[in-house]
Amino acid sequence: VVTEEPEVIEEPEVVTEEPEVIEEPEVVTEEPEVIEEPEVVTEEPEVIETPEEEPALVDETPETDVLAGSVLLGWDNSFFYDSGDILSLAEVDSYEIIYGATPATMDQTIAINDPNATEYRITDLGTGDLYFAVRVITKQGNASPFSNTVYASIE
């Protein structure tokens, strides 16, 4: 008879540690930050015209210089080529004024043969509404585009 010692089975070790506590996330109860929308401007933007190569017409008639049936047109004499180079006064031969009852019918022409001129009075116009423009003619015979068109009500 063989007498073996009985096999001893060890009992499992019992762990008595406290379980790990997982904290709940913190709940934020603050109001969210409100980002205001930018103010929308609904006005029309101001249009600023930039000078072009041609002269700008200016009606510089003072109240005391108004003559019935006439208008005094004025312009500056600083002109530029399309390239941006300045056109010297020595290159100016003359000016040409056109006018008419509407911008589409400006068919009356006046030649001003003084290259130093910066104004011109047109007389005997009668009464009514007229539109005017001016351009420079160089000694080489080249003409600039016409200036901006201006309006006058002749009394």
C-alpha positions in Angstrom: 0.0 0.0 0.0 1.4 3.2 -1.0 0.5 6.0 1.1 0.9 9.2 -0.6 0.4 12.3 1.0 -2.7 14.0 -0.1 -2.1 17.0 -2.3 -2.7 20.2 -0.6 -4.7 22.7 -2.5 -4.0 26.2 -1.5 -6.9 28.4 -1.1 -6.8 31.5 -3.2 -5.7 34.7 -1.5 -8.5 37.1 -0.8 -7.7 40.7 -1.6 -9.4 43.1 0.6 -8.3 46.4 -1.1 -10.9 49.1 -1.6 -11.9 49.4 -5.3 -10.6 52.4 -7.1 -13.2 55.2 -7.2 -13.6 56.9 -10.6 -14.7 60.5 -10.1 -17.6 61.8 -12.1 -16.6 64.7 -14.4 -17.3 68.2 -13.1 -20.4 69.7 -14.5 -20.0 73.4 -15.5 -23.1 75.4 -15.1 -21.8 78.7 -16.3 -23.5 80.5 -19.2 -21.6 80.2 -22.5 -19.9 83.3 -23.7 -22.0 85.1 -26.3 -20.1 86.4 -29.3 -21.9 89.3 -30.8 -22.3 89.5 -34.5 -20.5 92.4 -36.2 -22.7 95.4 -37.1 -23.7 95.2 -40.8 -23.6 98.6 -42.5 -26.3 98.8 -45.1 -25.5 102.3 -46.4 -24.1 102.8 -49.9 -20.3 103.3 -49.7 -19.0 106.7 -50.6 -17.6 106.7 -54.1 -14.4 108.8 -54.4 -13.5 109.4 -58.0 -9.8 109.3 -58.8 -8.3 111.7 -61.4 -7.8 110.2 -64.8 -5.5 111.3 -67.6 -7.9 113.9 -68.9 -8.5 117.3 -67.3 -11.4 117.7 -64.9 -14.0 120.3 -65.7 -15.0 122.7 -62.9 -17.7 125.3 -63.2 -16.0 128.1 -61.3 -18.5 130.9 -62.2 -18.8 133.1 -59.1 -22.3 134.4 -58.4 -21.2 137.9 -59.4 -19.8 136.8 -62.7 -22.9 135.0 -64.1 -23.9 136.3 -67.5 -27.2 135.4 -69.0 -26.8 132.7 -71.6 -23.2 131.9 -70.7 -21.1 129.4 -68.7 -17.5 129.6 -67.5 -15.7 126.2 -67.7 -12.4 125.7 -65.9 -9.9 122.8 -65.8 -6.4 122.2 -64.4 -3.6 121.7 -66.9 -2.0 118.6 -65.4 -2.3 115.8 -67.9 -0.8 112.3 -68.0 -0.1 109.8 -70.7 -1.7 106.4 -70.4 1.7 105.1 -69.1 1.4 107.5 -66.2 4.2 109.9 -67.4 3.3 113.5 -67.1 2.4 115.5 -70.2 4.4 118.7 -70.0 2.7 122.0 -70.9 5.2 122.4 -73.7 3.6 119.4 -75.4 0.1 120.9 -75.3 -1.1 122.5 -78.5 -4.8 123.3 -77.8 -8.0 122.2 -76.0 -11.3 121.1 -77.4 -14.6 121.6 -75.6 -17.7 119.7 -76.7 -21.2 120.4 -75.5 -24.9 119.5 -76.1 -28.3 119.1 -74.6 -27.6 115.5 -73.4 -24.3 113.5 -72.9 -25.2 111.5 -76.0 -25.7 114.6 -78.2 -22.7 116.7 -77.3 -22.0 117.7 -80.9 -21.1 121.4 -80.6 -17.3 121.9 -80.7 -15.1 124.8 -79.6 -11.3 124.9 -80.3 -9.1 126.8 -77.8 -5.7 127.4 -79.3 -4.1 128.7 -76.1 -2.1 125.9 -74.5 -1.9 127.9 -71.2 -5.7 128.3 -70.9 -7.3 126.9 -67.8 -10.8 128.3 -68.4 -13.1 129.4 -71.2 -16.4 131.3 -71.2 -19.0 130.1 -73.7 -21.5 132.8 -74.5 -24.8 133.1 -76.5 -26.0 129.7 -75.2 -29.6 130.8 -74.7 -31.3 129.0 -71.7 -31.7 125.4 -70.9 -29.7 122.4 -69.6 -26.3 121.6 -71.3 -23.5 119.0 -70.8 -19.8 119.8 -71.3 -16.5 118.0 -71.7 -12.9 119.0 -72.6 -9.8 117.3 -73.9 -6.2 118.2 -74.7 -4.7 118.1 -78.2 -0.9 117.6 -78.2 1.5 119.2 -80.7 1.9 115.7 -82.3 -1.9 115.9 -83.0 -2.9 113.3 -80.4 -6.1 113.9 -78.5 -6.7 112.7 -74.9 -10.1 111.1 -74.0 -12.7 113.6 -73.1 -12.9 114.6 -69.4 -15.7 113.8 -67.1 -19.0 115.3 -68.3 -20.4 118.2 -66.3 -23.9 119.7 -66.4 -25.0 123.3 -66.3 -28.5 124.8 -66.2 -28.2 128.0 -68.3 -30.6 130.9 -67.3 
